[in-house]
Amino acid sequence: MTAPQIRFADVGLRSSRGPILLAVMLSTGLAALDVTVLSTAVPTIVEDLGGFAQYPWLFSIYVLASAVTVPVYSKLADTLGRKPVMLVGIGIFVVGSALCSGAWDMPTLIVFRAIQGIGAGAIQPVAMTILGDIYTIAERAKAQAYTSSMWALASVGGPLIGGAFAQFGLWRLVFLVNVPLGIAAMLVLWRKYHERLERRPHRIDYLGAVLITASTGLIILGLLEGGNTWDWLSPWSFGVFGLGLLVGVAFLVAELRAAEPIIPLGLFRSRLMSSGVVMNIAIGMGIGAMGPFIPLYLQVGAGVTPIAAGAAVGAFTIGWPLAVMVSGRLYLRFGFRATGVLGGSILVAAATAAVAVVQWPSAWLVAALAFVLGTGFGWTAMPSLIASQSSVAWSQRGVVSGIVIFCRTIGQAVGTAVLAAVSITIIAQHGGDETDPAAMIAATRGVFIGVVVIAVLILLGAFGLPGRRATEAQVAEEQVTVIGPAG
């Protein structure tokens, strides 16, 4: 098969990067928003469509479909080009959104949410890759901070938007507003983002694509449904995880034989990529610890309102993008490793402090710790991403960006599942339930101890980042994308 091998040269049209960044932010924001926007609209949806027993799949199927397609889209972005893959991803997401707005019962809405998720799977990794192409090392942290802020806004604004539409019986607009905004993002990318293509033959790894999709789908399904649909130690759980691991082994064998594997296993010979996997899985686990557990701890332990509890945790999403914005200056001056170690040290200190003060629930104290934790995550996540992107040629940058996203997604599912099991076990040992303040405080202490372990893993992973700082020559070489009309 002949597909484009894309090589870029800066043509100096820097003014085109602003619209491209806005289009990337908009599409990323839409994909992020649809993770959270339904949380407050579910009662209205169930009242309209029925299917209460099936509604958890509205969330699970979206996360599952988007996660399993990340590696495939990332490889295609390196093979076929960023622009066509991004446009296809946004297009599928828009079609899925339009279909969701017209769903007539819960099963059809779940199917249409899967279509949304399949499109969303392209958006975040390819968006990160595009920013890695059009911005230098020096500029990339600020650009990524803007994109990260869209996830922060979505986590806070999603439930508010969903609740507002649901209150007036207009839950279908939750999906319908994606259509014009998604089309606008596509038009901007179509007009402003140009790639200079040099054609060369490629061999698409179809077997690898099928195997990694099946393997990760089964493993993430087991993590999402374990402890909910079936018990962790049930035959269903062993069967799903066992089959997922078996297919995963088959994927590794297939990749060793593939001419152009979906994930080149040779990448993991470097200390940077190996430590990056550990680091980003742990980062995902830390993210998974924040949302589900802390609001309940504050509501039960401190008696605060759900809005106040959500606002306290929301400080995490403020600290992250602010830290990302500053991280560029840090890693340019002191190096990736020093910046990552600083962030990891902050995480360990903040998580340890959370364990020490958990006995005294306070929304203000949690907000302060959440902000510090967000800062630590920003100073570890961004150096890990930028160092990984900068360590490979253009032809592997999409795959590397996809590996980062994929590891964080797996980590988030693992973190949520493991810490939920820890929390439930501790509550049972205290003979209470989730409404007992003493039991909830004890369970949250267990969660925070888990966060300390996660923070230590992130800190250890940070030592695998490059110790050198980016030189001016490296910064110049990073400006590699045509952002004006291709000649």
SULPE-V237970 format. One record per residue. RES is the residue in three letters. SS is DSSP state (A for helix, B for strand, O for the rest). PSI is psi in degrees with one decimal (none if undefined). NEAR is the number of other C-alpha atoms within 8 Angstrom. Layout:
res=RES ss=SS psi=PSI near=NEAR
res=RES ss=SS psi=PSI near=NEAR
This chain:
res=MET ss=O psi=135.5 near=6
res=THR ss=B psi=122.2 near=7
res=ALA ss=B psi=161.2 near=10
res=PRO ss=B psi=130.2 near=12
res=GLN ss=B psi=116.4 near=12
res=ILE ss=B psi=126.0 near=11
res=ARG ss=O psi=141.1 near=10
res=PHE ss=O psi=154.9 near=9
res=ALA ss=O psi=137.0 near=8
res=ASP ss=O psi=124.3 near=10
res=VAL ss=O psi=9.2 near=7
res=GLY ss=O psi=5.0 near=4
res=LEU ss=O psi=65.1 near=9
res=ARG ss=O psi=-23.9 near=7
res=SER ss=O psi=-21.2 near=5
res=SER ss=A psi=-17.2 near=11
res=ARG ss=A psi=-30.9 near=10
res=GLY ss=A psi=-53.2 near=8
res=PRO ss=A psi=-37.1 near=9
res=ILE ss=A psi=-45.2 near=12
res=LEU ss=A psi=-43.8 near=10
res=LEU ss=A psi=-41.1 near=9
res=ALA ss=A psi=-40.9 near=13
res=VAL ss=A psi=-43.9 near=11
res=MET ss=A psi=-42.4 near=11
res=LEU ss=A psi=-47.9 near=12
res=SER ss=A psi=-39.6 near=13
res=THR ss=A psi=-42.1 near=14
res=GLY ss=A psi=-39.5 near=13
res=LEU ss=A psi=-44.8 near=10
res=ALA ss=A psi=-39.7 near=11
res=ALA ss=A psi=-39.7 near=12
res=LEU ss=A psi=-37.2 near=13
res=ASP ss=A psi=-3.4 near=9
res=VAL ss=A psi=-35.8 near=10
res=THR ss=A psi=-18.6 near=11
res=VAL ss=O psi=-24.2 near=16
res=LEU ss=O psi=-11.5 near=11
res=SER ss=O psi=-38.1 near=8
res=THR ss=O psi=-7.6 near=11
res=ALA ss=O psi=-8.5 near=14
res=VAL ss=A psi=-46.0 near=9
res=PRO ss=A psi=-40.9 near=7
res=THR ss=A psi=-40.2 near=11
res=ILE ss=A psi=-45.1 near=11
res=VAL ss=A psi=-40.1 near=12
res=GLU ss=A psi=-34.5 near=7
res=ASP ss=A psi=-43.4 near=6
res=LEU ss=A psi=-19.7 near=9
res=GLY ss=O psi=-166.0 near=9
res=GLY ss=O psi=41.6 near=10
res=PHE ss=A psi=-40.8 near=6
res=ALA ss=A psi=-22.5 near=5
res=GLN ss=A psi=-7.9 near=9
res=TYR ss=O psi=-29.3 near=11
res=PRO ss=O psi=-25.5 near=7
res=TRP ss=A psi=-16.7 near=8
res=LEU ss=A psi=-33.3 near=11
res=PHE ss=A psi=-46.8 near=9
res=SER ss=A psi=-43.0 near=10
res=ILE ss=A psi=-33.7 near=12
res=TYR ss=A psi=-48.1 near=14
res=VAL ss=A psi=-43.4 near=10
res=LEU ss=A psi=-49.0 near=12
res=ALA ss=A psi=-39.2 near=14
res=SER ss=A psi=-37.8 near=14
res=ALA ss=A psi=-44.0 near=12
res=VAL ss=A psi=-19.2 near=13
res=THR ss=A psi=-9.3 near=12
res=VAL ss=A psi=-50.7 near=14
res=PRO ss=A psi=-36.4 near=15
res=VAL ss=A psi=-48.9 near=9
res=TYR ss=A psi=-39.5 near=14
res=SER ss=A psi=-41.7 near=16
res=LYS ss=A psi=-41.0 near=13
res=LEU ss=A psi=-32.8 near=10
res=ALA ss=A psi=-31.8 near=15
res=ASP ss=A psi=-26.0 near=14
res=THR ss=A psi=-45.7 near=11
res=LEU ss=A psi=-13.5 near=11
res=GLY ss=O psi=151.6 near=13
res=ARG ss=A psi=-44.9 near=11
res=LYS ss=A psi=-52.6 near=12
res=PRO ss=A psi=-36.7 near=9
res=VAL ss=A psi=-41.6 near=14
res=MET ss=A psi=-43.5 near=12
res=LEU ss=A psi=-41.2 near=11
res=VAL ss=A psi=-43.6 near=9
res=GLY ss=A psi=-48.1 near=14
res=ILE ss=A psi=-39.5 near=16
res=GLY ss=A psi=-44.9 near=12
res=ILE ss=A psi=-40.9 near=13
res=PHE ss=A psi=-42.7 near=15
res=VAL ss=A psi=-44.3 near=14
res=VAL ss=A psi=-45.1 near=11
res=GLY ss=A psi=-39.2 near=14
res=SER ss=A psi=-44.3 near=15
res=ALA ss=A psi=-40.9 near=12
res=LEU ss=A psi=-40.4 near=10
res=CYS ss=A psi=-38.2 near=13
res=SER ss=A psi=-20.3 near=11
res=GLY ss=O psi=11.9 near=7
res=ALA ss=O psi=141.8 near=10
res=TRP ss=O psi=-10.5 near=7
res=ASP ss=O psi=174.6 near=9
res=MET ss=A psi=-43.4 near=13
res=PRO ss=A psi=-41.4 near=8
res=THR ss=A psi=-36.4 near=10
res=LEU ss=A psi=-38.8 near=13
res=ILE ss=A psi=-43.8 near=11
res=VAL ss=A psi=-44.0 near=8
res=PHE ss=A psi=-32.0 near=13
res=ARG ss=A psi=-34.5 near=14
res=ALA ss=A psi=-41.3 near=12
res=ILE ss=A psi=-43.3 near=13
res=GLN ss=A psi=-47.9 near=15
res=GLY ss=A psi=-37.4 near=15
res=ILE ss=A psi=-39.6 near=15
res=GLY ss=A psi=-42.2 near=17
res=ALA ss=A psi=-26.8 near=14
res=GLY ss=A psi=-23.3 near=16
res=ALA ss=A psi=-27.5 near=17
res=ILE ss=A psi=-53.8 near=14
res=GLN ss=A psi=-49.7 near=10
res=PRO ss=A psi=-39.1 near=15
res=VAL ss=A psi=-34.4 near=17
res=ALA ss=A psi=-45.4 near=11
res=MET ss=A psi=-35.7 near=10
res=THR ss=A psi=-42.1 near=12
res=ILE ss=A psi=-45.3 near=9
res=LEU ss=A psi=-34.3 near=12
res=GLY ss=A psi=-26.3 near=12
res=ASP ss=A psi=-43.0 near=12
res=ILE ss=A psi=-9.7 near=12
res=TYR ss=O psi=147.0 near=12
res=THR ss=O psi=169.3 near=13
res=ILE ss=A psi=-40.7 near=13
res=ALA ss=A psi=-34.1 near=10
res=GLU ss=A psi=-18.2 near=9
res=ARG ss=A psi=-35.3 near=13
res=ALA ss=A psi=-43.2 near=15
res=LYS ss=A psi=-41.5 near=11
res=ALA ss=A psi=-42.5 near=12
res=GLN ss=A psi=-30.3 near=12
res=ALA ss=A psi=-40.4 near=12
res=TYR ss=A psi=-42.3 near=10
res=THR ss=A psi=-42.2 near=12
res=SER ss=A psi=-34.6 near=10
res=SER ss=A psi=-26.4 near=11
res=MET ss=A psi=-36.8 near=13
res=TRP ss=A psi=-39.4 near=13
res=ALA ss=A psi=-46.9 near=12
res=LEU ss=A psi=-38.7 near=11
res=ALA ss=A psi=-39.9 near=13
res=SER ss=A psi=-33.7 near=13
res=VAL ss=A psi=-45.2 near=11
res=GLY ss=A psi=-25.8 near=10
res=GLY ss=A psi=-55.3 near=14
res=PRO ss=A psi=-34.4 near=14
res=LEU ss=A psi=-45.2 near=10
res=ILE ss=A psi=-46.9 near=10
res=GLY ss=A psi=-42.6 near=15
res=GLY ss=A psi=-38.7 near=10
res=ALA ss=A psi=-46.0 near=8
res=PHE ss=A psi=-42.0 near=13
res=ALA ss=A psi=-36.3 near=13
res=GLN ss=A psi=-30.9 near=8
res=PHE ss=O psi=13.8 near=6
res=GLY ss=O psi=24.1 near=7
res=LEU ss=O psi=41.0 near=9
res=TRP ss=O psi=-25.5 near=12
res=ARG ss=O psi=-25.7 near=9
res=LEU ss=A psi=-21.0 near=9
res=VAL ss=A psi=-39.2 near=13
res=PHE ss=A psi=-36.0 near=12
res=LEU ss=A psi=-30.9 near=10
res=VAL ss=A psi=-19.8 near=8
res=ASN ss=A psi=-26.7 near=12
res=VAL ss=A psi=-57.9 near=12
res=PRO ss=A psi=-36.2 near=7
res=LEU ss=A psi=-40.4 near=10
res=GLY ss=A psi=-41.3 near=14
res=ILE ss=A psi=-38.7 near=11
res=ALA ss=A psi=-43.4 near=9
res=ALA ss=A psi=-41.3 near=13
res=MET ss=A psi=-42.3 near=12
res=LEU ss=A psi=-40.8 near=8
res=VAL ss=A psi=-46.4 near=12
res=LEU ss=A psi=-38.4 near=12
res=TRP ss=A psi=-40.1 near=10
res=ARG ss=A psi=-34.8 near=7
res=LYS ss=A psi=-25.6 near=12
res=TYR ss=O psi=112.5 near=14
res=HIS ss=O psi=141.6 near=12
res=GLU ss=O psi=134.0 near=12
res=ARG ss=O psi=115.0 near=10
res=LEU ss=B psi=138.1 near=8
res=GLU ss=B psi=116.5 near=8
res=ARG ss=B psi=136.8 near=9
res=ARG ss=B psi=156.0 near=8
res=PRO ss=B psi=145.1 near=8
res=HIS ss=O psi=150.6 near=9
res=ARG ss=O psi=108.6 near=7
res=ILE ss=O psi=132.0 near=7
res=ASP ss=O psi=77.2 near=11
res=TYR ss=A psi=-42.6 near=6
res=LEU ss=A psi=-44.8 near=7
res=GLY ss=A psi=-39.7 near=13
res=ALA ss=A psi=-43.7 near=11
res=VAL ss=A psi=-44.0 near=8
res=LEU ss=A psi=-43.2 near=12
res=ILE ss=A psi=-33.1 near=13
res=THR ss=A psi=-43.7 near=10
res=ALA ss=A psi=-44.5 near=11
res=SER ss=A psi=-52.4 near=14
res=THR ss=A psi=-34.0 near=12
res=GLY ss=A psi=-44.2 near=13
res=LEU ss=A psi=-42.4 near=12
res=ILE ss=A psi=-44.7 near=12
res=ILE ss=A psi=-37.5 near=11
res=LEU ss=A psi=-44.6 near=11
res=GLY ss=A psi=-39.0 near=11
res=LEU ss=A psi=-37.8 near=10
res=LEU ss=A psi=-38.9 near=10
res=GLU ss=A psi=-17.0 near=9
res=GLY ss=B psi=132.4 near=12
res=GLY ss=O psi=-7.3 near=8
res=ASN ss=O psi=-73.6 near=7
res=THR ss=O psi=-35.2 near=6
res=TRP ss=B psi=160.4 near=10
res=ASP ss=O psi=152.5 near=9
res=TRP ss=O psi=-35.6 near=8
res=LEU ss=O psi=19.8 near=6
res=SER ss=O psi=161.8 near=8
res=PRO ss=A psi=-36.3 near=6
res=TRP ss=A psi=-45.6 near=7
res=SER ss=A psi=-48.4 near=13
res=PHE ss=A psi=-38.9 near=10
res=GLY ss=A psi=-45.6 near=8
res=VAL ss=A psi=-48.6 near=12
res=PHE ss=A psi=-40.7 near=11
res=GLY ss=A psi=-45.0 near=8
res=LEU ss=A psi=-38.9 near=10
res=GLY ss=A psi=-42.4 near=14
res=LEU ss=A psi=-39.1 near=10
res=LEU ss=A psi=-45.0 near=9
res=VAL ss=A psi=-33.6 near=12
res=GLY ss=A psi=-39.7 near=12
res=VAL ss=A psi=-41.7 near=8
res=ALA ss=A psi=-36.7 near=9
res=PHE ss=A psi=-44.9 near=11
res=LEU ss=A psi=-41.3 near=8
res=VAL ss=A psi=-43.5 near=8
res=ALA ss=A psi=-38.2 near=10
res=GLU ss=A psi=-33.2 near=13
res=LEU ss=A psi=-25.4 near=8
res=ARG ss=A psi=-12.9 near=6
res=ALA ss=O psi=142.1 near=9
res=ALA ss=O psi=-42.2 near=6
res=GLU ss=O psi=82.9 near=9
res=PRO ss=O psi=153.0 near=11
res=ILE ss=O psi=-46.2 near=12
res=ILE ss=O psi=106.0 near=8
res=PRO ss=O psi=112.4 near=8
res=LEU ss=A psi=-21.2 near=8
res=GLY ss=A psi=-21.3 near=5
res=LEU ss=A psi=-32.7 near=7
res=PHE ss=A psi=3.5 near=8
res=ARG ss=A psi=-22.1 near=8
res=SER ss=O psi=144.4 near=7
res=ARG ss=A psi=-34.3 near=9
res=LEU ss=A psi=-49.3 near=10
res=MET ss=A psi=-39.7 near=11
res=SER ss=A psi=-47.2 near=10
res=SER ss=A psi=-30.9 near=12
res=GLY ss=A psi=-35.8 near=15
res=VAL ss=A psi=-50.0 near=11
res=VAL ss=A psi=-45.8 near=11
res=MET ss=A psi=-45.0 near=15
res=ASN ss=A psi=-28.8 near=15
res=ILE ss=A psi=-42.8 near=14
res=ALA ss=A psi=-38.2 near=14
res=ILE ss=A psi=-44.1 near=15
res=GLY ss=A psi=-40.3 near=16
res=MET ss=A psi=-39.3 near=16
res=GLY ss=A psi=-40.6 near=13
res=ILE ss=A psi=-40.9 near=10
res=GLY ss=A psi=-19.2 near=14
res=ALA ss=A psi=-22.6 near=15
res=MET ss=A psi=-54.2 near=9
res=GLY ss=A psi=-49.5 near=9
res=PRO ss=A psi=-26.9 near=9
res=PHE ss=A psi=-40.3 near=11
res=ILE ss=A psi=-42.9 near=12
res=PRO ss=A psi=-41.0 near=12
res=LEU ss=A psi=-39.0 near=10
res=TYR ss=A psi=-44.2 near=13
res=LEU ss=A psi=-39.3 near=14
res=GLN ss=A psi=-42.8 near=12
res=VAL ss=A psi=-45.4 near=13
res=GLY ss=A psi=-38.3 near=12
res=ALA ss=O psi=-9.0 near=10
res=GLY ss=O psi=24.0 near=7
res=VAL ss=O psi=164.6 near=10
res=THR ss=O psi=158.2 near=7
res=PRO ss=A psi=-36.2 near=8
res=ILE ss=A psi=-43.7 near=6
res=ALA ss=A psi=-39.5 near=9
res=ALA ss=A psi=-42.9 near=15
res=GLY ss=A psi=-37.3 near=10
res=ALA ss=A psi=-37.5 near=10
res=ALA ss=A psi=-46.8 near=12
res=VAL ss=A psi=-29.6 near=15
res=GLY ss=A psi=-20.8 near=13
res=ALA ss=A psi=-26.9 near=13
res=PHE ss=A psi=-42.1 near=14
res=THR ss=A psi=-7.2 near=15
res=ILE ss=A psi=-43.3 near=12
res=GLY ss=A psi=-37.5 near=15
res=TRP ss=A psi=-60.7 near=15
res=PRO ss=A psi=-32.1 near=15
res=LEU ss=A psi=-42.0 near=11
res=ALA ss=A psi=-40.2 near=13
res=VAL ss=A psi=-40.0 near=16
res=MET ss=A psi=-34.1 near=12
res=VAL ss=A psi=-23.7 near=10
res=SER ss=A psi=-29.6 near=14
res=GLY ss=A psi=-44.5 near=14
res=ARG ss=A psi=-36.8 near=8
res=LEU ss=A psi=-48.9 near=10
res=TYR ss=A psi=-23.0 near=15
res=LEU ss=A psi=-34.1 near=12
res=ARG ss=A psi=-41.5 near=8
res=PHE ss=A psi=-13.8 near=10
res=GLY ss=O psi=159.8 near=14
res=PHE ss=A psi=-44.2 near=16
res=ARG ss=A psi=-46.6 near=15
res=ALA ss=A psi=-41.1 near=10
res=THR ss=A psi=-43.9 near=15
res=GLY ss=A psi=-40.2 near=17
res=VAL ss=A psi=-39.0 near=12
res=LEU ss=A psi=-47.6 near=11
res=GLY ss=A psi=-42.6 near=15
res=GLY ss=A psi=-37.8 near=18
res=SER ss=A psi=-40.2 near=11
res=ILE ss=A psi=-41.3 near=12
res=LEU ss=A psi=-45.7 near=14
res=VAL ss=A psi=-44.4 near=12
res=ALA ss=A psi=-45.1 near=8
res=ALA ss=A psi=-41.3 near=11
res=ALA ss=A psi=-38.9 near=15
res=THR ss=A psi=-40.7 near=11
res=ALA ss=A psi=-38.1 near=8
res=ALA ss=A psi=-40.7 near=11
res=VAL ss=A psi=-39.9 near=10
res=ALA ss=A psi=-31.9 near=7
res=VAL ss=A psi=5.5 near=8
res=VAL ss=O psi=-24.0 near=10
res=GLN ss=O psi=-19.1 near=6
res=TRP ss=O psi=81.0 near=5
res=PRO ss=O psi=130.6 near=13
res=SER ss=O psi=128.4 near=8
res=ALA ss=A psi=-38.9 near=12
res=TRP ss=A psi=-41.9 near=7
res=LEU ss=A psi=-42.2 near=8
res=VAL ss=A psi=-40.4 near=12
res=ALA ss=A psi=-42.7 near=14
res=ALA ss=A psi=-45.4 near=9
res=LEU ss=A psi=-38.1 near=11
res=ALA ss=A psi=-39.4 near=14
res=PHE ss=A psi=-43.5 near=14
res=VAL ss=A psi=-41.4 near=13
res=LEU ss=A psi=-42.2 near=14
res=GLY ss=A psi=-38.6 near=15
res=THR ss=A psi=-44.3 near=17
res=GLY ss=A psi=-41.3 near=16
res=PHE ss=A psi=-38.9 near=13
res=GLY ss=A psi=-36.5 near=16
res=TRP ss=A psi=-0.1 near=16
res=THR ss=A psi=-40.9 near=16
res=ALA ss=A psi=-44.4 near=11
res=MET ss=A psi=-47.3 near=11
res=PRO ss=A psi=-35.3 near=15
res=SER ss=A psi=-45.0 near=15
res=LEU ss=A psi=-50.3 near=10
res=ILE ss=A psi=-41.7 near=12
res=ALA ss=A psi=-40.6 near=11
res=SER ss=A psi=-46.5 near=13
res=GLN ss=A psi=-38.6 near=11
res=SER ss=A psi=-10.0 near=10
res=SER ss=O psi=-6.6 near=6
res=VAL ss=O psi=165.0 near=9
res=ALA ss=O psi=169.7 near=7
res=TRP ss=A psi=-37.8 near=9
res=SER ss=A psi=-9.2 near=10
res=GLN ss=A psi=2.7 near=10
res=ARG ss=A psi=-37.1 near=14
res=GLY ss=A psi=-43.5 near=15
res=VAL ss=A psi=-44.5 near=14
res=VAL ss=A psi=-43.0 near=11
res=SER ss=A psi=-39.6 near=16
res=GLY ss=A psi=-37.6 near=14
res=ILE ss=A psi=-41.6 near=10
res=VAL ss=A psi=-50.1 near=12
res=ILE ss=A psi=-43.1 near=11
res=PHE ss=A psi=-44.3 near=11
res=CYS ss=A psi=-41.0 near=12
res=ARG ss=A psi=-36.8 near=14
res=THR ss=A psi=-47.2 near=11
res=ILE ss=A psi=-44.3 near=11
res=GLY ss=A psi=-40.3 near=15
res=GLN ss=A psi=-42.0 near=16
res=ALA ss=A psi=-42.9 near=14
res=VAL ss=A psi=-46.4 near=11
res=GLY ss=A psi=-45.9 near=14
res=THR ss=A psi=-44.7 near=12
res=ALA ss=A psi=-47.7 near=11
res=VAL ss=A psi=-46.8 near=8
res=LEU ss=A psi=-29.2 near=11
res=ALA ss=A psi=-42.0 near=9
res=ALA ss=A psi=-41.1 near=9
res=VAL ss=A psi=-46.3 near=11
res=SER ss=A psi=-47.0 near=12
res=ILE ss=A psi=-41.2 near=9
res=THR ss=A psi=-44.3 near=8
res=ILE ss=A psi=-40.7 near=12
res=ILE ss=A psi=-42.1 near=15
res=ALA ss=A psi=-38.8 near=9
res=GLN ss=A psi=-29.5 near=7
res=HIS ss=O psi=2.3 near=7
res=GLY ss=O psi=20.9 near=7
res=GLY ss=O psi=-159.6 near=10
res=ASP ss=O psi=-172.3 near=9
res=GLU ss=O psi=-4.7 near=9
res=THR ss=O psi=-1.9 near=7
res=ASP ss=O psi=114.1 near=9
res=PRO ss=A psi=-43.0 near=9
res=ALA ss=A psi=-44.5 near=7
res=ALA ss=A psi=-39.6 near=14
res=MET ss=A psi=-37.5 near=15
res=ILE ss=A psi=-43.2 near=13
res=ALA ss=A psi=-41.9 near=10
res=ALA ss=A psi=-40.2 near=13
res=THR ss=A psi=-33.7 near=13
res=ARG ss=A psi=-42.5 near=10
res=GLY ss=A psi=-39.9 near=11
res=VAL ss=A psi=-44.7 near=13
res=PHE ss=A psi=-35.7 near=12
res=ILE ss=A psi=-39.4 near=11
res=GLY ss=A psi=-37.7 near=9
res=VAL ss=A psi=-34.6 near=11
res=VAL ss=A psi=-45.0 near=12
res=VAL ss=A psi=-43.7 near=8
res=ILE ss=A psi=-43.8 near=12
res=ALA ss=A psi=-38.4 near=15
res=VAL ss=A psi=-41.2 near=10
res=LEU ss=A psi=-41.6 near=11
res=ILE ss=A psi=-43.2 near=15
res=LEU ss=A psi=-44.8 near=15
res=LEU ss=A psi=-40.2 near=10
res=GLY ss=A psi=-32.4 near=12
res=ALA ss=A psi=-26.8 near=16
res=PHE ss=O psi=-14.0 near=9
res=GLY ss=O psi=-4.9 near=11
res=LEU ss=O psi=156.6 near=16
res=PRO ss=O psi=136.5 near=10
res=GLY ss=O psi=-23.0 near=8
res=ARG ss=O psi=156.1 near=8
res=ARG ss=O psi=156.9 near=11
res=ALA ss=O psi=131.8 near=11
res=THR ss=O psi=167.3 near=7
res=GLU ss=A psi=-33.8 near=6
res=ALA ss=A psi=-42.2 near=6
res=GLN ss=A psi=-39.8 near=9
res=VAL ss=A psi=-41.6 near=12
res=ALA ss=A psi=-40.2 near=8
res=GLU ss=A psi=-24.9 near=8
res=GLU ss=O psi=-17.4 near=11
res=GLN ss=O psi=89.5 near=12
res=VAL ss=O psi=0.1 near=11
res=THR ss=O psi=138.4 near=11
res=VAL ss=O psi=123.2 near=15
res=ILE ss=O psi=10.8 near=15
res=GLY ss=O psi=-171.0 near=10
res=PRO ss=O psi=132.0 near=8
res=ALA ss=O psi=137.9 near=7
res=GLY ss=O psi=none near=3
